[in-house]
Amino acid sequence: MPNIAYRLARRIAVSVVGFTVLAIGIAMIALPGPAFIVIPAGLGILGLEFAWARRWLQKVREKAEAVAKTVTGSSTPPPKSG
């Protein structure tokens, strides 16, 4: 039984934190702030527990890559530094 309680508590905590971060990111669309960073962070947190959030995060990543390719004018990603 404790395992079930732990999983439920974890799911609730992830939900509260993830939805809060996501809501702040959505608010940042109209308010000043880095919404394009905060929204994927919220989806990433929610993705720990929810498959729909992982799918949305994948779509956001694909869109971001398409925009980056359009802005840079290249079809290949820049080399990684480090």
Secondary structure, 3 states (H helix, E strand, C coil): CHHHHHHHHHHHHHHHHHHHHHHHHHHHHHCCCCHHHHHHHHHHHHCCCCHHHHHHHHHHHHHHHHHHHHHHCCCCCCCCCC
